[in-house]
Every structure is written in structure tokens, then in C-alpha cells.
């Protein structure tokens, strides 16, 4: 594994080789898979199929990244996306990322957008 330093703290990442000039770099994000190892070979397969390089990283508190400095707040993913991820992309020279957000859980009716009728879209 490789490590970058974000605000003096180690963050684990794995870069999958590909053609960075021909394709944007895929950056795999997941609400539940905060660790490089949990992705298994899924990013490798997608990157190979597209001929693109890809980045997977372990959030602080996951994998081999440094632990948390404080308890997570409900905004931790927003904070991660606004500070940690841009810093990591800068350090790795990724200026044209293609963010790949993966969600494996089926959305619940309460999380679906509600039309004016009050019913959840797509749910009967």
C-alpha cells in the first residue's frame, strides 16, 4: 500500500495504473466501504475495462489510514469531500477525476424524493 500525508496524517491509497492522458482518473467513493481492502477487485475490473487509471483510498479511521481525531459528525462525508479528497487528488496530480460513487443498499421509501402528492417516487 501507498500513503499520502493530509494535514500531517497518513492516508492509505491504492492507484490502479491506466492511461491517465486518454481517460479521466476514476476515483471510487462509497458510503460504507471506507477501506481500500473492502473494494476487492471491483475497481481493477472497471479500470481495466475502461483503460483508465483509478484511485481507491481508506478514509481516516479505516484500513491503514490514521485514526480519527474526534467523533464523526453527520457531516463527515461532506467534510471529507471538501477537504481530504481535494488534498489527496492534488498530491497525486489528479486534475481531472471522474468520481465514481457506489451505493449498494436499495434506497428506502423515506430516502426517495417525494412528489407533491407526498408519495415516494418509485414506491407504491
Protein Blocks (a to p, Z undefined) as FASTA:
>chain_A
ZZddeehiacddddddddfklpccdddddfklmcfklnmmmmmmmmmmnopacdddddeh
iajbccdfbdcdfklmmmmmmmmmmmmmmmnopabdcdddddfbdcdfklpccdfkopae
hiZZ
